[in-house]
């Protein structure tokens, strides 16, 4: 076994068989008990040098070398490497995951599966559920263009050349073949077969080009890439399960249904659309039928009635004596929400509504904070300042988040922290891909409002290169019919320049500038005047992106569209067309030759999604174009890149549909037997050197019995206090780690006979395959086989006992590393 490290000889013989029936570890010491109470050697902590198989020694010549040698050994010894790997792969959640018994796990896994089915049914777009309900992301070969990169499920990444008629080997009748270029040649496959096996290859960033094309003659590299993707997906699925299960374990009493709710609903001045009615029912059920906090996404176009859904949820919660928080990304939108809520709740004088924003003076702000703390404010509206530490809620029951994608990472984390204790309702016209993804996979409830109100008219969208004459003509048309105009730029720089140009063209028209860096009062006044119709043209940044409802503004001009995200453009376009009058959106870009492929693709997608109610599809398109860095976190971008976005998604849905098969059932630590005849003596000098050896050994066993994190903590404390342990103590620690890892993996007995090592387990063959797929070491992977409830390995030669223990330790460490990709209950 060339890969095994030679193990040094220890200074004491190996005794006894180690199993649960053996005496506790510390009775294995064959030392005179009087040694334990002899004089301590505190200097040894800094002067000891541990050499292979020797005891701690000190001398004038060695103590200077000690720290360096000790550090080097700590960095390279197997236990330290294992601890580092567990920290990196298992993350903090493993240490804090909620305890759950087997029955609970079964119930929750079933709930997740049901959720997922609902999520799939809600997916809008041209893809359909095929092959027994499995979600398909395969590509229609006729939609491919020459030069597009594709993924063949079994062969890998290639370049699409074209489709043409050719004769097959089995027939003289010519049929259509898809021709694909690979690194070592051209392949052709019948179109029928291609529709079952091909996917587009999109990368999770701007570069569409794969690192390399796959080889027809050797598919092993492709299989490795696919396996990497599968392992990454498994980890994601389990992470989501953890979050979801944690939320399901939270309990709150259902809200009471009252006649007042029906009365409040009857004050809505419009006839709700069918989608809106369903959203009302969904939210009411979440609040009044369930004991777990709501986490629902309401996705609907601008002006399709999402706010009314939120208002009814707020009424339900507030009338039960709880507080509601409404979080908006901009002051402008927060103010608008405050006005709408104040008006709607004006008939209920006992319900107090407050706005917290930078428009307020210090005294007013302090008064509001005090009222929130005392519970005197029932509905609090504001921007991200509501998430600050100074805002203390008296009895918060509901959080309404408008346009979550506009908040930063830290704010999103704070929003997520609320989800475990309060009901959360998220409103969005184009949800961020992560939010959309959660809704699709069923880990989050979603209600889609995709039918427009009867009076809404589609917005006419014009996409063209910038020209001053075009701008002037568009504005003149709108002003002539008595309307108002938004003129949007991607940044503050350039607003004044546009102002000068428009002042020259329209000298008698009131024009103003608005952006987020203006003084609060100035911005508020400008917005107020525009809303009242005094200002006819508003030159602004995307501060107007969310929620601003100006019935008379029905033309929007967006300059340098290539600098906006797809969801942003969709939102901006939704600022117009709020009335029954036809609205226009003019999207101007500089010369097309200056645009990146990604920018061109974004513009094409926007042109395609001209119809009302397509924000959801657009967000899905945005996923494909913008990539996955923002969805699953940057670290997983590489895993997606291995197989391309579409195949990654399909593998994800497949993994979710088989989620119950990814479960490893751990066994109690005390029930694990290690039948390997290895029990080293600890050197008497080391025992004398320890502060309280009996207690230390007892603590080691207790830590191992609790969990791997406690054992890691114990080992680190021991080394911090006494330096690197002698080799015989390392063997003893390794046995504890082996037993602990075996318990976590559901292995209840490890035994060795000659060259054969056997591990008896309750795990399924599928779980064993998932584990070995994620093993880094080919040596361990190739030596393991699974047969009849036993993992077996045949070694090349019979190893000495301590080398055998090392081999088992390394092997279990590799298997243990796969646990984050499994549900461990």
C-alpha positions in Angstrom: 0.0 0.0 0.0 2.2 2.8 -1.3 -0.1 5.6 -0.1 0.1 4.6 3.6 2.4 6.5 5.8 4.9 4.3 7.8 3.9 4.3 11.5 6.7 4.6 14.1 7.2 2.0 16.8 5.8 2.9 20.2 7.7 2.3 23.3 5.1 0.1 25.0 3.3 -3.1 23.9 -0.2 -3.2 22.6 -2.7 -5.0 24.9 -6.3 -6.1 25.1 -9.3 -6.0 22.8 -11.3 -2.8 22.7 -15.1 -3.0 22.7 -18.0 -1.6 24.7 -17.6 -4.4 27.1 -13.9 -3.6 27.8 -12.9 -1.6 30.9 -13.1 2.2 30.4 -10.1 3.6 28.6 -8.3 5.0 31.5 -8.0 1.6 33.2 -5.7 0.5 30.3 -2.8 2.4 31.9 -0.4 0.0 33.6 1.2 2.6 35.9 1.5 3.0 39.6 -1.3 5.2 40.9 1.1 7.1 43.2 2.6 8.6 40.0 -0.6 10.5 39.5 -0.1 12.7 42.5 3.6 13.4 42.1 5.0 16.8 41.5 3.7 18.5 38.3 6.0 19.6 35.5 4.6 23.0 34.3 7.8 23.8 32.3 7.3 20.8 30.1 4.3 22.5 28.4 6.7 24.9 26.7 9.8 22.7 26.6 8.6 19.3 25.6 9.6 17.8 22.3 7.6 14.8 21.1 9.7 12.5 19.0 8.4 9.4 17.3 7.8 6.7 20.0 9.6 8.7 22.7 8.4 10.4 25.9 8.5 14.2 26.6 12.1 15.3 27.4 13.6 18.6 28.1 17.1 19.9 27.8 18.8 23.2 27.2 19.4 22.3 23.6 15.9 21.2 22.7 13.5 23.7 24.2 14.1 26.4 21.6 13.1 23.9 18.8 9.9 22.8 20.6 7.3 25.4 19.4 8.3 25.0 15.7 8.4 21.3 15.8 5.2 21.1 17.7 3.4 23.4 15.2 4.7 21.4 12.3 3.4 18.1 13.8 0.0 19.7 14.6 -0.4 20.9 11.1 0.3 17.5 9.5 -1.1 15.0 11.9 -4.2 13.1 10.8 -6.4 14.3 13.6 -5.8 18.0 12.8 -6.4 17.3 9.1 -9.7 15.6 9.9 -10.8 18.5 12.2 -10.0 21.1 9.5 -12.0 19.1 6.9 -15.0 18.8 9.2 -15.0 22.5 9.9 -14.7 23.3 6.2 -17.3 20.8 4.9 -19.8 20.5 7.6 -20.1 24.2 8.5 -21.7 25.7 11.6 -25.1 24.4 10.9 -24.0 20.8 11.6 -23.2 21.8 15.2 -26.5 23.5 15.8 -28.9 21.4 13.7 -32.2 20.8 15.5 -32.6 17.4 17.2 -35.1 15.2 15.5 -36.2 11.6 15.9 -36.8 9.2 13.0 -40.6 9.6 12.9 -40.4 13.4 12.8 -37.9 13.2 10.0 -40.2 10.9 8.0 -43.1 13.3 8.4 -41.1 16.4 7.4 -39.5 14.7 4.4 -43.0 13.8 3.2 -44.0 17.5 3.7 -41.1 18.7 1.6 -42.0 16.3 -1.2 -45.6 17.6 -1.2 -44.3 21.2 -1.2 -42.0 20.4 -4.1 -44.8 19.0 -6.2 -46.8 22.2 -5.6 -43.8 24.3 -6.5 -43.3 22.5 -9.8 -47.0 22.9 -10.7 -46.7 26.6 -10.2 -43.7 27.0 -12.5 -44.8 29.2 -15.5 -43.2 29.0 -18.9 -42.8 26.8 -21.9 -41.2 23.9 -20.2 -43.5 21.0 -19.1 -43.4 18.2 -16.7 -42.5 15.0 -18.6 -41.4 11.5 -17.9 -43.6 10.8 -14.9 -43.5 14.2 -13.4 -39.8 14.7 -13.6 -39.0 18.3 -14.5 -37.3 18.6 -17.9 -34.8 21.2 -18.9 -33.8 19.5 -22.2 -33.3 21.6 -25.3 -35.2 21.4 -28.6 -32.4 20.9 -31.2 -34.3 23.1 -33.7 -33.9 26.1 -31.4 -30.1 25.8 -31.4 -27.8 28.0 -33.5 -24.6 26.9 -35.1 -21.8 27.5 -32.5 -24.0 27.1 -29.4 -22.5 24.9 -26.7 -24.5 21.8 -25.7 -24.3 19.1 -23.1 -24.9 15.5 -24.0 -25.9 13.7 -20.8 -23.6 10.7 -21.4 -20.8 12.2 -23.5 -20.4 15.8 -22.1 -19.8 19.3 -23.5 -19.7 19.8 -27.3 -20.4 22.5 -29.9 -23.5 22.3 -32.0 -22.7 22.4 -35.7 -26.1 21.9 -37.4 -29.0 19.6 -38.4 -29.0 17.9 -41.8 -30.3 14.7 -43.5 -28.0 11.7 -43.6 -28.3 8.0 -44.0 -28.1 5.8 -40.8 -26.3 2.5 -40.6 -29.6 0.5 -40.3 -31.6 2.2 -43.0 -31.2 3.5 -46.6 -33.9 6.2 -45.9 -32.2 9.5 -45.0 -33.2 11.0 -41.6 -32.3 14.2 -39.7 -29.2 14.1 -37.6 -27.8 16.6 -35.1 -24.0 17.1 -35.7 -21.9 18.0 -32.6 -18.2 18.8 -32.5 -16.2 17.3 -29.7 -12.5 17.7 -28.8 -11.5 14.6 -30.8 -14.0 14.5 -33.6 -17.6 15.0 -34.9 -20.6 13.0 -33.6 -24.0 12.7 -35.1 -27.2 11.6 -33.4 -30.8 11.3 -34.7 -32.9 14.3 -33.8 -35.3 12.1 -31.8 -32.4 10.9 -29.6 -31.0 14.4 -29.3 -34.3 15.7 -27.8 -33.9 13.2 -25.0 -30.2 13.7 -24.3 -29.2 17.3 -25.1 -29.1 20.4 -22.8 -27.9 24.0 -23.5 -24.6 24.7 -21.9 -24.9 28.0 -20.1 -22.2 29.1 -17.6 -22.9 30.9 -14.4 -21.2 34.1 -15.5 -20.7 36.2 -18.6 -18.3 33.9 -20.5 -20.3 31.3 -22.4 -17.3 29.3 -23.4 -16.5 26.1 -21.6 -13.0 25.4 -20.4 -12.7 22.4 -22.7 -14.8 20.3 -25.0 -15.3 16.7 -23.9 -13.7 13.7 -25.7 -15.8 11.1 -27.5 -13.1 8.5 -27.0 -12.9 9.0 -23.2 -16.0 9.9 -21.2 -14.4 9.3 -17.7 -13.5 13.0 -17.3 -17.1 13.9 -18.0 -18.4 11.3 -15.5 -16.1 12.9 -12.9 -17.5 16.4 -13.6 -21.1 15.1 -13.4 -20.4 13.3 -10.1 -18.9 16.6 -8.7 -22.1 18.4 -9.7 -24.3 15.7 -8.1 -22.4 15.9 -4.8 -22.7 19.7 -4.8 -26.5 19.4 -5.5 -26.8 16.9 -2.6 -25.2 19.4 -0.2 -27.6 22.1 -1.4 -30.6 19.9 -1.0 -29.6 18.9 2.6 -28.9 22.6 3.5 -32.3 23.5 2.3 -33.9 20.6 4.2 -32.1 21.8 7.4 -33.5 25.4 7.0 -36.9 24.1 6.1 -37.1 21.6 8.9 -35.9 24.3 11.4 -38.8 26.5 10.3 -41.4 23.7 10.5 -40.3 23.0 14.1 -41.3 26.6 15.1 -44.8 26.9 16.5 -47.2 29.8 17.0 -51.0 29.6 17.7 -53.1 30.1 14.5 -54.7 33.5 14.2 -58.4 33.7 14.8 -60.8 34.1 11.9 -63.1 37.1 12.6 -66.1 38.7 10.8 -64.0 41.9 10.9 -61.7 40.4 8.3 -64.5 39.9 5.8 -65.7 43.5 6.4 -62.1 44.8 5.8 -61.9 42.8 2.5 -65.2 44.2 1.3 -63.7 47.8 1.4 -61.4 46.8 -1.6 -62.8 49.0 -4.4 -62.0 46.6 -7.3 -63.2 43.2 -8.4 -60.3 40.8 -7.6 -58.9 38.8 -10.4 -59.0 34.9 -10.0 -55.2 34.8 -9.2 -55.7 37.6 -6.6 -58.6 35.6 -5.0 -56.4 32.5 -4.8 -53.6 34.6 -3.2 -56.0 35.9 -0.6 -57.1 32.3 0.3 -53.5 31.1 0.4 -52.4 33.8 2.9 -55.5 33.5 5.0 -54.9 29.7 5.3 -51.2 30.3 6.2 -52.3 32.6 9.1 -55.4 30.9 10.4 -55.0 27.2 9.7 -51.3 26.6 10.3 -49.2 26.6 13.5 -45.9 27.2 11.7 -44.8 30.7 10.7 -45.7 31.7 7.1 -43.0 32.3 4.5 -44.9 33.1 1.3 -43.8 34.8 -1.9 -46.5 36.8 -3.7 -45.2 37.3 -7.2 -47.2 39.5 -9.6 -46.6 42.3 -12.0 -46.7 45.9 -11.1 -50.2 47.0 -10.4 -51.6 43.5 -10.3 -52.8 43.8 -6.6 -50.0 42.4 -4.4 -50.4 45.2 -1.9 -54.0 44.3 -1.2 -52.9 40.8 -0.3 -50.4 42.3 2.2 -53.1 44.7 3.6 -55.4 41.7 4.5 -52.5 39.8 6.1 -51.6 42.9 8.2 -55.3 43.3 9.3 -55.5 39.7 10.4 -52.3 40.0 12.5 -52.9 43.4 13.9 -56.5 42.7 14.9 -55.1 39.8 17.0 -53.0 42.3 19.0 -49.6 41.8 17.2 -47.4 44.3 15.4 -46.7 44.3 11.6 -43.6 45.7 9.9 -43.6 46.7 6.3 -40.1 46.9 4.8 -39.5 48.8 1.6 -36.2 49.3 -0.3 -36.5 53.1 -0.8 -37.9 56.1 1.1 -40.1 56.9 -1.8 -41.7 53.5 -1.8 -41.9 53.4 2.0 -43.8 56.8 2.0 -46.2 55.5 -0.7 -46.9 52.3 1.4 -47.5 54.5 4.5 -50.0 56.6 2.6 -51.9 53.6 1.2 -51.9 51.8 4.6 -53.0 55.0 6.5 -55.9 55.6 4.1 -57.0 51.9 4.2 -56.9 51.8 8.0 -58.4 55.2 8.6 -61.7 53.6 9.6 -60.0 51.9 12.5 -58.8 54.6 14.9 -57.5 52.1 17.4 -54.9 50.8 14.8 -51.9 53.2 14.8 -49.6 53.4 11.7 -46.1 54.9 11.8 -43.4 55.7 9.3 -39.7 55.5 10.2 -37.5 57.2 7.7 -34.6 59.7 7.3 -37.2 62.4 6.5 -38.0 62.6 10.2 -36.3 64.8 12.7 -34.4 63.3 15.7 -37.2 64.0 18.2 -39.9 62.5 16.0 -37.7 59.4 15.4 -37.0 58.9 19.1 -40.8 59.2 19.8 -41.5 56.5 17.1 -38.9 54.1 18.5 -40.3 54.5 22.0 -43.9 53.8 20.7 -42.7 50.7 18.8 -41.1 49.4 22.0 -44.2 50.1 24.1 -46.5 48.5 21.5 -48.3 51.9 20.8 -47.6 51.5 17.1 -49.3 48.6 15.4 -48.0 49.0 11.8 -44.5 50.3 11.3 -43.5 51.2 7.7 -39.9 52.0 6.7 -36.7 51.2 4.9 -33.8 49.0 6.1 -33.5 51.2 9.2 -36.3 49.0 10.6 -33.8 46.1 10.8 -31.4 48.1 13.0 -30.6 47.2 16.6 -32.3 50.4 17.9 -35.7 49.2 16.8 -37.2 47.0 19.5 -40.6 45.4 18.8 -43.1 44.9 21.5 -44.9 41.9 19.9 -44.0 41.5 16.2 -46.2 39.1 14.3 -45.8 39.8 10.6 -43.0 41.1 8.4 -44.0 42.3 4.9 -40.9 42.7 2.6 -41.5 44.6 -0.7 -39.0 43.9 -3.5 -36.5 41.8 -1.5 -34.0 41.9 -4.4 -33.3 45.5 -3.7 -31.8 44.8 -0.2 -28.2 44.1 0.5 -26.7 40.8 1.8 -26.6 41.9 5.5 -30.3 43.0 5.3 -31.3 39.8 3.6 -29.6 37.8 6.4 -31.5 39.9 9.0 -34.8 39.3 7.2 -34.0 35.5 7.1 -33.4 35.6 10.9 -37.0 36.9 11.4 -38.4 33.9 9.4 -37.9 31.4 12.2 -40.2 33.4 14.6 -42.6 35.6 12.7 -44.8 35.3 9.7 -43.1 36.7 6.5 -44.8 37.8 3.3 -42.6 38.8 0.4 -44.0 40.9 -2.5 -42.2 41.0 -5.8 -42.8 41.7 -9.5 -39.6 39.9 -10.5 -38.3 37.8 -7.6 -34.6 37.4 -7.2 -33.5 34.1 -8.7 -32.7 32.6 -5.2 -36.3 33.5 -4.1 -37.7 32.1 -7.4 -35.7 29.0 -7.0 -37.0 28.3 -3.5 -40.5 28.8 -4.7 -40.0 26.4 -7.6 -38.5 23.7 -5.5 -41.3 24.0 -2.9 -39.1 25.0 0.0 -41.1 28.2 0.0 -44.8 28.8 -0.6 -45.6 31.0 -3.6 -48.7 32.6 -5.0 -48.5 33.9 -8.5 -50.8 36.8 -9.7 -50.4 36.6 -13.4 -53.8 37.8 -14.7 -53.8 41.6 -15.2 -56.8 43.7 -13.9 -59.3 44.1 -16.8 -58.5 47.7 -17.4 -54.7 47.2 -17.8 -53.3 47.6 -21.3 -49.9 46.1 -22.4 -47.0 48.6 -22.4 -45.7 49.2 -25.9 -41.9 48.7 -25.7 -39.5 50.2 -28.3 -35.9 49.1 -28.2 -33.4 51.0 -30.3 -30.1 52.9 -30.6 -30.1 56.3 -28.9 -31.1 59.3 -30.9 -32.0 62.8 -29.6 -34.8 63.2 -32.3 -36.4 59.9 -31.1 -36.3 61.2 -27.5 -37.9 64.5 -28.3 -40.6 62.9 -30.4 -41.5 60.5 -27.7 -41.7 63.2 -25.0 -43.7 65.6 -27.2 -46.3 62.9 -27.9 -46.9 62.2 -24.2 -47.0 65.9 -23.3 -49.5 66.7 -26.1 -51.9 64.2 -24.6 -51.6 65.8 -21.2 -49.3 63.1 -19.7 -46.0 63.0 -17.7 -42.7 61.4 -18.5 -40.0 59.4 -16.5 -36.5 59.8 -17.9 -34.2 57.2 -16.3 -30.4 57.0 -16.3 -28.2 54.3 -14.6 -26.2 56.8 -12.5 -26.3 60.3 -11.0 -23.6 61.5 -13.3 -25.3 62.6 -16.5 -28.6 63.8 -15.0 -27.6 67.5 -15.3 -26.5 67.0 -18.9 -29.9 65.5 -19.8 -31.6 68.4 -17.9 -29.8 70.9 -20.1 -30.7 69.1 -23.3 -34.5 68.8 -22.3 -34.6 72.5 -21.1 -33.5 73.6 -24.5 -36.0 71.3 -26.3 -38.9 72.1 -23.9 -38.3 75.6 -22.4 -41.9 76.0 -21.1 -42.2 72.6 -19.3 -41.5 72.0 -15.6 -38.6 69.5 -15.4 -37.0 68.2 -12.2 -34.2 65.8 -11.1 -34.5 63.1 -8.4 -31.9 60.7 -7.0 -31.1 59.0 -3.7 -28.2 61.4 -2.7 -30.5 64.4 -2.5 -31.5 66.0 0.8 -34.5 64.2 2.2 -36.8 67.2 2.2 -35.8 68.1 -1.4 -36.5 64.6 -2.7 -39.8 64.4 -0.9 -41.0 67.7 -2.3 -39.9 66.7 -5.9 -41.8 63.4 -5.7 -44.8 65.1 -4.2 -44.9 67.7 -7.1 -44.5 65.0 -9.7 -47.3 62.9 -8.1 -49.5 66.0 -8.1 -48.8 66.6 -11.8 -46.9 70.0 -11.3 -43.7 68.5 -12.7 -44.1 67.1 -16.2 -40.7 65.4 -16.8 -38.8 63.7 -14.0 -35.2 62.9 -14.7 -34.0 60.3 -12.2 -32.0 57.2 -11.4 -33.6 53.9 -10.6 -34.8 55.3 -7.3 -38.3 55.2 -9.0 -37.8 51.5 -9.8 -40.2 50.2 -7.1 -43.8 50.9 -6.4 -44.2 54.5 -7.5 -47.8 54.8 -8.7 -48.3 57.9 -10.9 -51.5 57.3 -12.9 -50.8 60.2 -15.4 -47.2 59.2 -16.2 -47.4 56.9 -19.2 -44.1 57.2 -21.0 -40.8 56.1 -19.6 -37.4 56.7 -21.4 -34.5 54.6 -20.2 -31.1 55.5 -21.4 -28.1 53.1 -21.5 -30.3 50.1 -20.9 -27.3 47.8 -21.1 -26.3 48.9 -17.6 -29.5 47.8 -15.9 -30.3 44.2 -14.8 -33.2 42.5 -16.5 -35.4 42.5 -13.4 -34.6 46.3 -13.0 -35.7 47.1 -16.5 -38.9 45.1 -16.1 -39.6 47.0 -12.9 -38.8 50.4 -14.4 -41.1 49.6 -17.4 -43.9 48.9 -14.9 -43.8 52.5 -13.6 -46.1 53.4 -16.6 -49.3 51.9 -17.8 -51.0 52.0 -14.4 -54.2 53.5 -15.9 -56.4 52.5 -18.8 -54.4 54.7 -21.2 -51.8 53.1 -23.6 -48.3 53.4 -22.2 -44.9 53.5 -23.9 -41.4 52.4 -22.8 -38.5 53.6 -24.9 -35.3 51.6 -24.2 -32.2 53.2 -25.7 -28.7 51.7 -25.9 -25.5 53.0 -27.5 -24.1 51.5 -30.6 -24.8 47.7 -30.5 -21.2 46.9 -31.4 -20.2 48.2 -27.9 -22.5 45.8 -26.1 -21.4 42.5 -24.5 -23.2 39.2 -25.5 -24.8 39.2 -22.1 -26.3 42.7 -22.6 -27.6 41.8 -26.0 -29.2 38.6 -24.6 -30.8 40.6 -21.8 -32.3 43.1 -24.3 -33.7 40.2 -26.5 -35.3 38.6 -23.4 -37.0 41.9 -22.5 -38.4 42.3 -26.0 -39.8 38.7 -25.8 -41.4 39.4 -22.4 -43.6 42.3 -23.6 -46.8 40.8 -22.4 -48.3 41.7 -19.0 -47.7 39.2 -16.2 -44.4 37.8 -17.4 -42.2 39.0 -14.5 -41.9 35.4 -13.3 -40.7 34.0 -16.6 -38.3 37.0 -16.9 -36.8 36.2 -13.5 -36.2 32.7 -14.7 -34.6 34.0 -17.9 -32.5 36.3 -15.7 -31.2 33.1 -13.9 -29.9 31.8 -17.1 -28.3 35.0 -18.2 -27.1 36.4 -14.9 -25.9 33.2 -13.6 -25.8 31.3 -10.3 -23.4 33.2 -8.2 -26.3 35.2 -6.8 -28.5 32.1 -6.3 -26.5 29.5 -4.4 -23.5 31.5 -3.4 -20.2 32.0 -5.2 -18.6 28.8 -3.9 -21.1 26.7 -5.9 -20.7 28.5 -9.2 -17.9 26.1 -10.2 -20.1 23.1 -9.5 -22.8 24.5 -11.8 -20.1 25.3 -14.4 -19.1 21.6 -14.5 -22.3 20.6 -16.2 -24.0 23.8 -17.3 -27.1 25.4 -15.8 -29.8 23.4 -17.4 -28.5 19.9 -16.6 -27.6 21.2 -13.1 -31.3 22.3 -12.6 -32.6 18.9 -13.8 -30.2 17.0 -11.5 -31.4 19.3 -8.7 -35.1 18.5 -9.3 -34.3 14.8 -9.6 -32.4 14.9 -6.3 -35.3 16.7 -4.6 -37.8 14.1 -5.8 -35.7 11.3 -4.2 -34.9 13.2 -1.0 -35.9 10.4 1.3 -33.3 8.1 -0.2 -30.5 10.5 0.9 -30.9 9.7 4.5 -28.2 8.2 6.8 -29.5 6.8 10.1 -26.8 7.2 12.8 -26.5 4.7 15.6 -25.8 5.3 19.4 -22.1 5.7 20.2 -22.3 3.1 22.9 -23.6 0.4 20.5 -20.5 0.7 18.2 -18.0 -2.2 18.6 -14.4 -1.8 17.4 -12.9 -5.3 17.3 -9.3 -4.5 16.7 -6.7 -5.7 19.2 -5.0 -2.5 19.9 -4.6 -0.8 23.3 -1.5 1.2 24.0 -0.1 2.1 27.4 0.4 5.8 28.0 4.0 6.6 29.2 4.1 7.2 33.0 5.9 10.6 32.4 3.0 11.8 30.3 0.5 10.7 32.9 2.4 12.6 35.6 2.6 15.6 33.3 -1.3 15.7 32.9 -3.2 17.8 35.4 -5.7 15.2 36.3 -5.4 12.1 34.0 -8.4 10.2 35.3 -10.7 13.2 34.7 -9.1 13.9 31.3 -9.7 10.4 30.0 -13.2 10.4 31.4 -13.9 13.8 29.6 -12.5 12.3 26.4 -15.0 9.5 26.5 -17.9 11.8 27.3 -17.0 14.2 24.5 -16.8 11.3 22.0 -20.2 10.1 23.2 -21.8 13.5 22.7 -20.8 14.4 19.1 -17.8 14.9 16.8 -17.7 18.7 17.6 -17.3 18.0 21.3 -14.5 15.5 20.6 -12.8 18.1 18.4 -13.1 20.7 21.1 -11.7 18.3 23.7 -8.7 17.5 21.5 -7.9 21.1 20.8 -8.1 22.0 24.5 -5.9 19.1 25.4 -3.2 20.2 22.9 -3.5 23.8 23.8 -2.8 23.0 27.5 -0.2 20.2 27.1 1.2 20.4 23.6 1.1 17.6 21.0 0.4 14.2 22.6 2.8 11.3 22.4 2.1 8.7 19.8 0.4 6.2 22.1 -2.1 9.0 23.2 -2.7 9.8 19.5 -3.6 6.1 18.9 -6.0 6.3 21.9 -7.6 9.5 20.5 -7.9 8.0 17.0 -9.9 5.1 18.4 -12.3 7.6 19.9 -12.6 9.4 16.6 -13.1 6.0 14.7 -15.9 5.0 17.0 -17.6 8.5 16.9 -17.4 8.7 13.1 -18.7 5.1 12.8 -21.8 6.1 15.0 -22.5 9.1 12.8 -22.3 7.0 9.6 -24.6 4.3 11.0 -21.8 1.7 11.3 -22.3 -0.5 14.4 -19.3 -2.8 14.2 -15.8 -2.7 12.7 -13.8 -5.9 12.6 -10.7 -7.1 10.9 -9.5 -10.6 9.9 -6.2 -11.0 8.0 -6.3 -8.6 5.0 -10.1 -8.1 5.3 -11.8 -5.2 7.1 -15.6 -5.4 7.6 -18.0 -2.6 8.7 -21.6 -3.7 9.6 -24.1 -1.0 8.8 -27.8 -0.1 8.4 -27.2 2.3 5.5 -28.7 1.7 2.0 -26.7 0.9 -1.1 -27.7 4.3 -2.6 -26.4 6.2 0.5 -23.1 4.2 0.2 -22.9 5.2 -3.5 -23.4 8.9 -2.6 -20.7 8.6 0.0 -18.1 7.0 -2.2 -18.9 9.4 -5.0 -17.7 12.2 -2.8 -14.5 10.5 -1.6 -11.4 12.3 -2.8 -9.0 9.3 -2.4 -9.2 6.8 -5.2 -7.3 4.3 -2.9 -10.1 4.2 -0.4 -12.9 4.4 -2.9 -11.6 1.6 -5.0 -11.0 -0.7 -2.1 -14.6 -0.5 -0.7 -17.5 -2.7 -1.7 -21.0 -2.9 -0.3 -22.6 -6.3 0.2 -25.5 -7.4 2.4 -25.5 -4.6 4.9 -21.7 -4.6 5.2 -19.0 -2.3 3.8 -15.9 -4.5 3.1 -12.4 -3.7 2.1 -9.6 -6.2 1.1 -6.2 -4.7 1.7 -3.2 -5.6 -0.3 -1.4 -7.1 2.7 -2.0 -7.7 6.4 -1.1 -4.6 8.3 0.3 -4.2 11.8 -2.5 -3.2 14.2 -1.6 0.5 14.5 -1.3 0.8 10.8 -4.6 -0.9 10.4 -6.2 1.6 12.8 -4.7 4.4 10.8 -6.2 3.0 7.6 -9.6 2.7 9.1 -9.4 6.2 10.5 -8.5 7.7 7.1 -11.2 5.7 5.4 -13.9 6.8 7.9 -12.7 10.4 7.6 -13.3 10.2 3.9 -16.8 8.7 4.3 -17.6 11.2 7.1 -16.8 14.1 4.8 -19.8 13.2 2.7 -22.3 13.7 5.6 -23.2 17.3 4.6 -24.7 15.8 1.4 -26.9 13.5 3.5 -29.9 14.0 5.8 -28.5 12.7 9.1 -31.4 11.5 11.4 
